[in-house]
Amino acid sequence: MREDIVRWFVHVGGLIMTFGIPIAVVALAIYKHIGLFELAISNPLVIIPYAFVAVGWGAIWAIIAADWVWHGSLGIRRFVEEFIKDERTRKIVDYVFLAFIIIEGIAMVYSLVFVPI
């Protein structure tokens, strides 16, 4: 997996999170008539997914959740590869993490888009 491709995916996901999360939370506040104080004291790990799904943007939330999995998995991969000197073992680690990212991404998209709340 080339590092410039990895960086490109992380930056695109970051842009989606930077603009998508505030838009979805404001849309939720308007749509459900929730006050800003109530939003401010709520847990963001609960309100952000709820905001995306409530305003009908479950697919965008699935992309953001998959991006979080992607970002965390790549960070762990880079950390683990610091301790691996053998090139063959590094390729094996790359394939294991790539499989994890794909499986977790499919699970995220399925659970957030196709499973009703």
TIVEXMI-473997 format. One record per residue (C-alpha): residue number from 1; residue in one letter; chain; x, y negated, z. Coordinates in Angstrom, 2 decimals, always signed. Layout:
REM residues N
num: NUM&residu: A&chaine: A&X: X&Y: Y&Z: Z;
...
END
This chain:
REM residues 117
num: 1&residu: M&chaine: A&X: +0.00&Y: +0.00&Z: +0.00;
num: 2&residu: R&chaine: A&X: +1.65&Y: -3.22&Z: -1.14;
num: 3&residu: E&chaine: A&X: +1.94&Y: -5.96&Z: +1.46;
num: 4&residu: D&chaine: A&X: +0.69&Y: -8.72&Z: -0.87;
num: 5&residu: I&chaine: A&X: -2.55&Y: -6.78&Z: -1.44;
num: 6&residu: V&chaine: A&X: -2.90&Y: -6.24&Z: +2.32;
num: 7&residu: R&chaine: A&X: -2.38&Y: -9.96&Z: +2.93;
num: 8&residu: W&chaine: A&X: -4.91&Y: -10.86&Z: +0.23;
num: 9&residu: F&chaine: A&X: -7.62&Y: -8.70&Z: +1.84;
num: 10&residu: V&chaine: A&X: -6.90&Y: -10.11&Z: +5.30;
num: 11&residu: H&chaine: A&X: -7.09&Y: -13.71&Z: +4.03;
num: 12&residu: V&chaine: A&X: -10.34&Y: -13.15&Z: +2.13;
num: 13&residu: G&chaine: A&X: -11.85&Y: -11.49&Z: +5.21;
num: 14&residu: G&chaine: A&X: -10.63&Y: -14.37&Z: +7.36;
num: 15&residu: L&chaine: A&X: -12.33&Y: -16.89&Z: +5.09;
num: 16&residu: I&chaine: A&X: -15.57&Y: -14.91&Z: +5.24;
num: 17&residu: M&chaine: A&X: -15.38&Y: -14.87&Z: +9.05;
num: 18&residu: T&chaine: A&X: -14.42&Y: -18.55&Z: +9.31;
num: 19&residu: F&chaine: A&X: -17.38&Y: -19.78&Z: +7.28;
num: 20&residu: G&chaine: A&X: -19.88&Y: -16.92&Z: +7.63;
num: 21&residu: I&chaine: A&X: -20.06&Y: -16.66&Z: +11.42;
num: 22&residu: P&chaine: A&X: -20.94&Y: -20.33&Z: +12.13;
num: 23&residu: I&chaine: A&X: -23.45&Y: -20.41&Z: +9.27;
num: 24&residu: A&chaine: A&X: -25.17&Y: -17.25&Z: +10.53;
num: 25&residu: V&chaine: A&X: -25.31&Y: -18.45&Z: +14.13;
num: 26&residu: V&chaine: A&X: -26.77&Y: -21.83&Z: +13.14;
num: 27&residu: A&chaine: A&X: -29.27&Y: -20.08&Z: +10.84;
num: 28&residu: L&chaine: A&X: -30.26&Y: -17.81&Z: +13.75;
num: 29&residu: A&chaine: A&X: -30.76&Y: -20.81&Z: +16.04;
num: 30&residu: I&chaine: A&X: -33.01&Y: -22.46&Z: +13.47;
num: 31&residu: Y&chaine: A&X: -34.86&Y: -19.28&Z: +12.50;
num: 32&residu: K&chaine: A&X: -35.55&Y: -18.01&Z: +16.04;
num: 33&residu: H&chaine: A&X: -35.77&Y: -21.46&Z: +17.69;
num: 34&residu: I&chaine: A&X: -32.93&Y: -20.71&Z: +20.08;
num: 35&residu: G&chaine: A&X: -31.38&Y: -23.64&Z: +21.87;
num: 36&residu: L&chaine: A&X: -27.71&Y: -24.43&Z: +21.47;
num: 37&residu: F&chaine: A&X: -27.15&Y: -24.11&Z: +25.23;
num: 38&residu: E&chaine: A&X: -28.59&Y: -20.60&Z: +25.19;
num: 39&residu: L&chaine: A&X: -26.31&Y: -19.72&Z: +22.27;
num: 40&residu: A&chaine: A&X: -23.32&Y: -21.26&Z: +24.05;
num: 41&residu: I&chaine: A&X: -23.74&Y: -19.13&Z: +27.17;
num: 42&residu: S&chaine: A&X: -24.49&Y: -15.88&Z: +25.33;
num: 43&residu: N&chaine: A&X: -21.93&Y: -13.20&Z: +24.56;
num: 44&residu: P&chaine: A&X: -20.53&Y: -13.73&Z: +21.03;
num: 45&residu: L&chaine: A&X: -20.03&Y: -9.99&Z: +20.57;
num: 46&residu: V&chaine: A&X: -23.80&Y: -9.64&Z: +20.90;
num: 47&residu: I&chaine: A&X: -25.09&Y: -12.82&Z: +19.29;
num: 48&residu: I&chaine: A&X: -22.93&Y: -12.78&Z: +16.15;
num: 49&residu: P&chaine: A&X: -24.10&Y: -9.39&Z: +14.81;
num: 50&residu: Y&chaine: A&X: -27.66&Y: -10.17&Z: +15.89;
num: 51&residu: A&chaine: A&X: -27.49&Y: -13.51&Z: +14.04;
num: 52&residu: F&chaine: A&X: -26.37&Y: -11.90&Z: +10.79;
num: 53&residu: V&chaine: A&X: -28.99&Y: -9.16&Z: +10.91;
num: 54&residu: A&chaine: A&X: -31.80&Y: -11.48&Z: +12.07;
num: 55&residu: V&chaine: A&X: -31.36&Y: -13.81&Z: +9.12;
num: 56&residu: G&chaine: A&X: -31.07&Y: -10.90&Z: +6.69;
num: 57&residu: W&chaine: A&X: -27.30&Y: -10.97&Z: +6.19;
num: 58&residu: G&chaine: A&X: -26.53&Y: -7.49&Z: +7.52;
num: 59&residu: A&chaine: A&X: -24.35&Y: -6.76&Z: +4.49;
num: 60&residu: I&chaine: A&X: -22.15&Y: -9.79&Z: +5.22;
num: 61&residu: W&chaine: A&X: -21.83&Y: -8.69&Z: +8.85;
num: 62&residu: A&chaine: A&X: -20.81&Y: -5.23&Z: +7.63;
num: 63&residu: I&chaine: A&X: -18.06&Y: -6.86&Z: +5.56;
num: 64&residu: I&chaine: A&X: -16.85&Y: -8.83&Z: +8.59;
num: 65&residu: A&chaine: A&X: -16.93&Y: -5.76&Z: +10.83;
num: 66&residu: A&chaine: A&X: -15.04&Y: -3.75&Z: +8.23;
num: 67&residu: D&chaine: A&X: -12.52&Y: -6.60&Z: +8.01;
num: 68&residu: W&chaine: A&X: -11.97&Y: -6.43&Z: +11.77;
num: 69&residu: V&chaine: A&X: -11.33&Y: -2.70&Z: +11.47;
num: 70&residu: W&chaine: A&X: -9.00&Y: -3.34&Z: +8.52;
num: 71&residu: H&chaine: A&X: -7.09&Y: -6.06&Z: +10.38;
num: 72&residu: G&chaine: A&X: -6.71&Y: -4.03&Z: +13.58;
num: 73&residu: S&chaine: A&X: -5.68&Y: -0.88&Z: +11.74;
num: 74&residu: L&chaine: A&X: -3.04&Y: -2.74&Z: +9.75;
num: 75&residu: G&chaine: A&X: -1.67&Y: -4.27&Z: +12.93;
num: 76&residu: I&chaine: A&X: -1.41&Y: -0.86&Z: +14.57;
num: 77&residu: R&chaine: A&X: +0.20&Y: +0.56&Z: +11.41;
num: 78&residu: R&chaine: A&X: +2.85&Y: -2.15&Z: +11.40;
num: 79&residu: F&chaine: A&X: +3.54&Y: -1.59&Z: +15.10;
num: 80&residu: V&chaine: A&X: +3.88&Y: +2.19&Z: +14.66;
num: 81&residu: E&chaine: A&X: +6.11&Y: +1.82&Z: +11.61;
num: 82&residu: E&chaine: A&X: +8.58&Y: -0.23&Z: +13.66;
num: 83&residu: F&chaine: A&X: +9.55&Y: +3.02&Z: +15.40;
num: 84&residu: I&chaine: A&X: +9.67&Y: +5.25&Z: +12.30;
num: 85&residu: K&chaine: A&X: +12.90&Y: +5.39&Z: +10.34;
num: 86&residu: D&chaine: A&X: +12.11&Y: +8.25&Z: +7.92;
num: 87&residu: E&chaine: A&X: +10.47&Y: +7.08&Z: +4.66;
num: 88&residu: R&chaine: A&X: +8.46&Y: +10.30&Z: +4.28;
num: 89&residu: T&chaine: A&X: +6.96&Y: +9.89&Z: +7.75;
num: 90&residu: R&chaine: A&X: +6.11&Y: +6.26&Z: +6.97;
num: 91&residu: K&chaine: A&X: +4.15&Y: +7.36&Z: +3.90;
num: 92&residu: I&chaine: A&X: +2.28&Y: +9.91&Z: +6.02;
num: 93&residu: V&chaine: A&X: +1.43&Y: +7.20&Z: +8.56;
num: 94&residu: D&chaine: A&X: +0.26&Y: +4.94&Z: +5.69;
num: 95&residu: Y&chaine: A&X: -2.06&Y: +7.65&Z: +4.38;
num: 96&residu: V&chaine: A&X: -3.44&Y: +8.42&Z: +7.84;
num: 97&residu: F&chaine: A&X: -4.24&Y: +4.75&Z: +8.48;
num: 98&residu: L&chaine: A&X: -5.67&Y: +4.30&Z: +4.99;
num: 99&residu: A&chaine: A&X: -7.98&Y: +7.29&Z: +5.57;
num: 100&residu: F&chaine: A&X: -8.99&Y: +5.82&Z: +8.94;
num: 101&residu: I&chaine: A&X: -9.75&Y: +2.43&Z: +7.36;
num: 102&residu: I&chaine: A&X: -11.86&Y: +4.00&Z: +4.62;
num: 103&residu: I&chaine: A&X: -13.83&Y: +6.27&Z: +6.96;
num: 104&residu: E&chaine: A&X: -14.40&Y: +3.51&Z: +9.51;
num: 105&residu: G&chaine: A&X: -15.37&Y: +1.03&Z: +6.79;
num: 106&residu: I&chaine: A&X: -17.97&Y: +3.42&Z: +5.37;
num: 107&residu: A&chaine: A&X: -19.35&Y: +4.04&Z: +8.87;
num: 108&residu: M&chaine: A&X: -19.56&Y: +0.30&Z: +9.57;
num: 109&residu: V&chaine: A&X: -21.34&Y: -0.50&Z: +6.33;
num: 110&residu: Y&chaine: A&X: -23.78&Y: +2.38&Z: +6.78;
num: 111&residu: S&chaine: A&X: -24.61&Y: +1.58&Z: +10.40;
num: 112&residu: L&chaine: A&X: -24.98&Y: -2.14&Z: +9.90;
num: 113&residu: V&chaine: A&X: -26.84&Y: -2.16&Z: +6.58;
num: 114&residu: F&chaine: A&X: -28.90&Y: +1.02&Z: +6.42;
num: 115&residu: V&chaine: A&X: -29.76&Y: +1.80&Z: +10.07;
num: 116&residu: P&chaine: A&X: -32.79&Y: -0.24&Z: +11.21;
num: 117&residu: I&chaine: A&X: -32.56&Y: -2.24&Z: +14.41;
END
